[in-house]
Amino acid sequence: MNQTPGTGAEVRLEGIAKRYGKVEAVKPLDLVIEGGSLVTLLGPSGCGKTTLLRMIAGLEQPSAGRISIGGRDVTLLSAGERNVSMVFQSYALFPHMSVRENVAYGLVSSGMGKKDAAERAEAALTTVGLSGFGARLPSEISGGQQQRVAVARALVLEPAVLLFDEPLSNLD
């Protein structure tokens, strides 16, 4: 994999396209994003930005083309096999779980012990400026803080690629 620790992996899209029946949601596109880069997709509503992110994440299959991450063809791999995290426009926090449990969820689901996952979750919360918020419920924090919980939940998995859909809607 073409990745230096902590810098992210190169994302390469070759002829990537998505159709829903007769509707062309993403026109054929070639794009190379260097590892560690910050790239923003700008365009009007309905132009395919979210669909493109979902294809990179493995949540949608392209109708045509190839997706590589870190030099590895991931086009046919599931989302769980890609080492990509995505922060969605709606943060999908579990309302019955504490902030710490929300952040640790992916780690515990992948088999990490609860104690180790809680320690890593606390470190991720510190990274996003939410040290001391771990015991609170999502309903007890602001929208911007909820978004930072979603970012911490994505970061704690140490993904090769981190995707944001509508990232600035509530960030504080």
N, C-alpha and C positions, 0 to 999 in steps of 0.2 A: 504494500500500500504506500502511495506517495504522500506521506504525512510526517511532519516533524511534530513531536509531542507538544500539545498546547497551541498548535497553529491551525488546525483544521486540514481537511483534505480537499484536493482539487475536485470540482464538479464539472463534468463534460457532458453536454447535450449535443447529440448529432442527429439532425433531421427529426427532432422530437415533435410530435403532433398529437392532437386529441380531437376525435369526432364523437358526437352523440347523434347517431343517425345521420341526418343531412346537415346538422349544425357543426361547423368547424370552430370548436372552442379554443384551440391553440393551433395556429398555422405553423407549418414546418419551420423549425428554429434550430440554429446552431449557436451554441454559447459555451465558452470556457470561463470558469470562475476559479481563479487561483486560490489555493489553500490559504486560510487566514484572511481572506478578503471580506470586506463588507460591501454588499451589492444590494441596491434597492431596485425593485421592479415598479415602475410608474406607468399608469395607464387608466383609462376610464373604467367605470364599473362594467363588468361583463366581458372584459377583453382577454381573460384567461390567466390572470396573475395567480389566483388561488389554485386553479387547476394545475398550473405548472408546478407550484410548490408541492401540491399533493402527489404529482407524478414523481418528483424528486424523492419525496418521503416514502414512496411505495404504497400510498393509499389509493392511487388510481393507476391503472395500466395505460401506457401510451397506445394510441392507435398505430403509430409508426415511430421509428427512430430508436435510438440507443441512449441509455443513461449510464455514465461511469462515475464512480466515486473513489477517489484515491487510486485510480488506474484499474479498478475492478469493475467489470460490467455487472450492474445491478438491475438491469431492465426487468428481468423476470423474477427477481427476489422479492420476498414479502417485506413489509415495513420492518418487521422485527429482525430481519437479516441484514439491514443496511447501515446500522450505527448512525442513524439520523434522528434528531429530536426536533419536534415542531411545537411552537407555541401558537395556539389558535386564537382567533379573534375572541371567541368565548373561551374562557380559560379552563373550563371543564374541571373545576376543583370539586372534590367530593365534600358536600356540605356537612356530613356527619363525622368527618375526620378532622383532626387538628391540622394546623398548618404544617407541622413537622411530619405527621403521617402522610399528608398529601405529597410532600417533597420526597419522602422515603418510599412511596408506593412502588415505583418502578424497580427500585433496588430489591425490595422484599419480594416482589413478583418474580424477579429473575433468580431468586434463591439466596440472596444475601441474608444473613442473620439480622434480626430486628435491632440488636444493640449496635452492630456496625453500621447498619442503614441509618439509624437515628443519629449517630455521630457524623456521618457524611452529610445527612440532611441539615444538621446544625451548622456545619461548615459552609454549606451552600447558602443557607439563610444569612449567614454573616457576610458572605460575598455580595449578596444583593441588598445589604443594609437592613436586614430584618432579624438581627440577633435579639433574642428575648421574646419573639413573637410565636415561637414554636407551639405553645400550648393553646393558642387561640384558635377559634373556628374561623373559617373563611367569612362568615357573616359578621364577624367582630373586627374586621379590618376594612380599609378603604379599597376602592376599585384599583387604584394605582398599586397598593400593597398586594392585592390579589394577583395583579399581573406579575409582580416581582416573585410571588410564590410560584407561579407558572414557569417563570424563567428559571428559578432555582430548581424546580422539578426537572426541567430539561437539562440544565447544566450538570446536575448531580450524576447523570448517566455518562458524562464525558463523551459526548457524541463527536464523530468526525465532522459532521455538518449540523449546524443549528439554523433552523428556518423559523421565521416569524411571519404570521399572517396578520396584517393590520397591527403592527407592533406599537404604534404611538397613540392608540386610542385612549388609554388610561394611564400610561406610564408617568410616574412622578419622580 
